[in-house]
């Protein structure tokens, strides 16, 4: 398991001992729990999948912030055009 396994979210034992939690397909315990003969509560999501999920969340957050910023920019541009038109109108009317 140690040499051919893939990292998964830490089980309680690996978290407590501060070691990496590795599993292989078809085995229900990580390498550390297998060595000790204890039950394993490791996550079944690999670390690479976990990183991908984190990146997807970060991307969604960044897209939401971008959308908010673009909305603000469009509102400010609209206000700017309105004020310019109003200023031109006032100058033309001699006020």
LINKAKA-V543674 format. One record per run of one state. SS is the DSSP state (a for helix, b for strand, c for the rest). FROM is the first residue (numbers start at 1). TO is the last residue. Records with the same first field share a line. If there is no record, write none. Layout:
BEGIN
SS=FROM-TO, FROM-TO
END
This chain:
BEGIN
c=1-5, 9-11, 18-21, 24-30, 37-45, 93-95
b=6-8, 22-23, 46-46
a=12-17, 31-36, 47-92
END
